[in-house]
Amino acid sequence: MKLTDRDVLIDPCNNLDRHSKDFGFPHTMIRHGLTLTIIGLLVVILGLRPDLFGLDRGLYIGFTQIITFLIGIGLLTGGASSTLNAFWACTNKSLLADIGTRTLMTGYVICVFTALADAFGFGTNPPPEVILGTLQSYGVMIGLFVILVGLVMMIRWSPDRQAPVEQEA
């Protein structure tokens, strides 16, 4: 079967040029994931400490700050997940890595629903006065821990990638 140029560009795991020492890791996917992770970290810092960026900070963490750091946690989680998925690009993911992906998503849902408990009407403050309370911050920390467990489960522990075999001419 002859591959067209389009097929070669779409497939990150094509075996046409395997003489390099990178062992087939998709560097572009890893770079994009790490860039998204750094952007997410900056957005989390912007949401939690806007005074570091010269913005006004109130006494409490309000609704806008909660939404900002939840978006940042989402970007951070998505970037870390796509970076770890890039290491599984040319092989099948293990069952542990699939469960880790779902655990990671569950942790993000825990973060969102505990941080926005007041906005949903489950917290102690009514919706016009939405703030991040002590119990809600504990819930966000539990969600972040679940995200961390999911990321650890997604790591590719077995280094089964072999160096490319040099073919004799």
Contacts in CASP RR format, 6 or more apart in sequence:
PFRMAT RR
TARGET T0000
AUTHOR 0000-0000-0000
METHOD contacts of the structure
MODEL  1
MKLTDRDVLIDPCNNLDRHSKDFGFPHTMIRHGLTLTIIGLLVVILGLRP
DLFGLDRGLYIGFTQIITFLIGIGLLTGGASSTLNAFWACTNKSLLADIG
TRTLMTGYVICVFTALADAFGFGTNPPPEVILGTLQSYGVMIGLFVILVG
LVMMIRWSPDRQAPVEQEA
3 11 0 8 1.000
3 14 0 8 1.000
3 16 0 8 1.000
7 14 0 8 1.000
8 14 0 8 1.000
8 16 0 8 1.000
12 26 0 8 1.000
12 28 0 8 1.000
12 29 0 8 1.000
12 89 0 8 1.000
12 90 0 8 1.000
13 24 0 8 1.000
13 26 0 8 1.000
13 89 0 8 1.000
13 90 0 8 1.000
18 24 0 8 1.000
18 164 0 8 1.000
19 164 0 8 1.000
19 166 0 8 1.000
20 164 0 8 1.000
21 163 0 8 1.000
23 161 0 8 1.000
23 162 0 8 1.000
23 163 0 8 1.000
23 164 0 8 1.000
24 90 0 8 1.000
24 161 0 8 1.000
24 164 0 8 1.000
25 86 0 8 1.000
25 87 0 8 1.000
25 89 0 8 1.000
25 161 0 8 1.000
26 86 0 8 1.000
26 89 0 8 1.000
26 90 0 8 1.000
29 82 0 8 1.000
29 83 0 8 1.000
29 85 0 8 1.000
29 86 0 8 1.000
29 89 0 8 1.000
30 83 0 8 1.000
30 86 0 8 1.000
30 87 0 8 1.000
32 82 0 8 1.000
33 78 0 8 1.000
33 79 0 8 1.000
33 80 0 8 1.000
33 82 0 8 1.000
33 83 0 8 1.000
33 86 0 8 1.000
34 79 0 8 1.000
34 83 0 8 1.000
36 75 0 8 1.000
36 78 0 8 1.000
36 79 0 8 1.000
36 82 0 8 1.000
37 75 0 8 1.000
37 76 0 8 1.000
37 78 0 8 1.000
37 79 0 8 1.000
37 80 0 8 1.000
37 83 0 8 1.000
39 75 0 8 1.000
40 72 0 8 1.000
40 73 0 8 1.000
40 74 0 8 1.000
40 75 0 8 1.000
40 76 0 8 1.000
40 79 0 8 1.000
41 72 0 8 1.000
41 76 0 8 1.000
43 68 0 8 1.000
43 69 0 8 1.000
43 71 0 8 1.000
43 72 0 8 1.000
43 75 0 8 1.000
43 76 0 8 1.000
44 69 0 8 1.000
44 72 0 8 1.000
44 73 0 8 1.000
44 76 0 8 1.000
45 52 0 8 1.000
46 52 0 8 1.000
46 53 0 8 1.000
46 55 0 8 1.000
46 68 0 8 1.000
46 69 0 8 1.000
47 61 0 8 1.000
47 65 0 8 1.000
47 68 0 8 1.000
47 69 0 8 1.000
47 72 0 8 1.000
48 61 0 8 1.000
48 65 0 8 1.000
48 69 0 8 1.000
49 57 0 8 1.000
50 56 0 8 1.000
50 57 0 8 1.000
50 65 0 8 1.000
51 57 0 8 1.000
60 131 0 8 1.000
60 132 0 8 1.000
60 133 0 8 1.000
61 131 0 8 1.000
61 132 0 8 1.000
61 133 0 8 1.000
62 130 0 8 1.000
62 131 0 8 1.000
62 132 0 8 1.000
63 119 0 8 1.000
63 130 0 8 1.000
63 131 0 8 1.000
65 132 0 8 1.000
66 115 0 8 1.000
66 116 0 8 1.000
66 119 0 8 1.000
66 130 0 8 1.000
66 132 0 8 1.000
69 115 0 8 1.000
70 111 0 8 1.000
70 112 0 8 1.000
70 115 0 8 1.000
70 116 0 8 1.000
73 108 0 8 1.000
73 111 0 8 1.000
73 144 0 8 1.000
73 147 0 8 1.000
74 108 0 8 1.000
77 104 0 8 1.000
77 108 0 8 1.000
77 147 0 8 1.000
80 151 0 8 1.000
81 101 0 8 1.000
81 104 0 8 1.000
81 151 0 8 1.000
81 154 0 8 1.000
84 97 0 8 1.000
84 151 0 8 1.000
84 154 0 8 1.000
84 155 0 8 1.000
84 156 0 8 1.000
85 93 0 8 1.000
85 101 0 8 1.000
85 154 0 8 1.000
87 156 0 8 1.000
88 97 0 8 1.000
88 156 0 8 1.000
91 160 0 8 1.000
94 156 0 8 1.000
96 153 0 8 1.000
97 153 0 8 1.000
97 154 0 8 1.000
97 155 0 8 1.000
97 156 0 8 1.000
99 153 0 8 1.000
100 149 0 8 1.000
100 150 0 8 1.000
100 151 0 8 1.000
100 153 0 8 1.000
100 154 0 8 1.000
101 150 0 8 1.000
101 154 0 8 1.000
103 146 0 8 1.000
103 147 0 8 1.000
103 149 0 8 1.000
103 150 0 8 1.000
103 153 0 8 1.000
104 146 0 8 1.000
104 147 0 8 1.000
104 150 0 8 1.000
104 151 0 8 1.000
104 154 0 8 1.000
106 146 0 8 1.000
107 143 0 8 1.000
107 144 0 8 1.000
107 146 0 8 1.000
107 147 0 8 1.000
108 143 0 8 1.000
108 147 0 8 1.000
110 139 0 8 1.000
110 142 0 8 1.000
110 143 0 8 1.000
110 146 0 8 1.000
111 139 0 8 1.000
111 140 0 8 1.000
111 143 0 8 1.000
111 144 0 8 1.000
111 147 0 8 1.000
113 120 0 8 1.000
114 136 0 8 1.000
114 138 0 8 1.000
114 139 0 8 1.000
114 140 0 8 1.000
114 142 0 8 1.000
114 143 0 8 1.000
115 132 0 8 1.000
115 136 0 8 1.000
115 139 0 8 1.000
115 140 0 8 1.000
116 130 0 8 1.000
117 123 0 8 1.000
117 136 0 8 1.000
118 124 0 8 1.000
118 125 0 8 1.000
118 126 0 8 1.000
118 127 0 8 1.000
118 129 0 8 1.000
118 130 0 8 1.000
118 131 0 8 1.000
118 136 0 8 1.000
119 127 0 8 1.000
119 130 0 8 1.000
121 127 0 8 1.000
123 136 0 8 1.000
124 133 0 8 1.000
125 131 0 8 1.000
132 140 0 8 1.000
END
